[in-house]
Amino acid sequence: MVEPAVAVVLGAKGTLGLALSEELPRAGYRVAAGPSHVECDIRDGAALRDLFARTRPDVIFNAAAYTDVDRAESEPDLAHAINAVAAENVARAAQEAGAAVVHYSTDFVFDGELGRDYHEDDAPTPQGAYARTKVEGDARVAAATPRHFIVRVGCLYGQRGRNFPSTIVRRLRTGETVRADSERLGSPTWAREVAAVSAALARTEHHGLYHATSQGQTTWADFARLAASILGVAGDRVVGVPSATLALKAPRPRRSILDNRNLRARGLDRLSSWQDALRAFIAEESRVG
């Protein structure tokens, strides 16, 4: 009998980490560190090495990151310590432990001015402090271990998330009128689908850089309008507003659409359209309540 691959999930209390902790067992992994475990500070290299020595993972899924895009403008050193230096800590400790590492990046590494969907081999053009730390973190991870999967995601949402797309269902259900950006384009992506693709990718030896976002593009206003329609909520409860009217400290890409080209080449591009993913997310939210 073949023993299941052992996985450690870092950042297991976050939106993506929670999805990974739920999806990996379904994909046949044994999760050695998840939400029920004490979170390991990835800035502490000794603590990481101790965790990996105790759990002996085959794959480490690093979903821990500094993700407050606006606050990073006033806390660049903290963002850098977590997204760049600590990401390298994880990769180096994984290499020492003989484990592969799945590291998560972002569509914000691009400025959104290219005029077409971004490929994995397009040069990053980060705008804000958060984006710059993620670009550096990606480079550090790649240099620290050859057994890396760097997975760029974008507009991520999921159960218990605190960002705009994650909370949209609850806000509409409670009668709130939602103001949403009607200009910036992205590919809202359900964390559960990213987790499922990550589980499949990590079973391969096809290390490298991957884009993993839902198919298609939309504005946040149209995303919210579809959510309202699915919920049976009046469409006038969603108000589209120009990007400039929103209180955003950090610059955002105007059109950050990623092409999942490398996943397709491996036969692993299993992410659905943003519309179908939103319907599935709402159905799950309705079940859990």
Buried (B, 14 or more C-beta within 10 A) or exposed (E): EEEBBBBBBBBBBBBBBBBBBBBBBEBEBBBBBBBEBEBBBBBEBEBBBEBBEEBEBBBBBBBBBBBBBBBBBEBBEBBBBBBBBBBBBBBBBBBBBEBBBBBBBBBBBBBBEBEEBBBBEBEBBBBBBBBBBBBBBBBBBBEBBEBBBBBBBBBBBBBEBEBBBBBBBEBBEEEEEBBBBBBBBBBBBBBBBBBBBBBBBBBEEBBEBBBBBBBBBBBBBBBBBBBBEBBEBEEEBBEBBEBEEBEBEBBBBEBBBBBBBBBEEEEBBEBBEBBBBBBBBBEBBEEEE
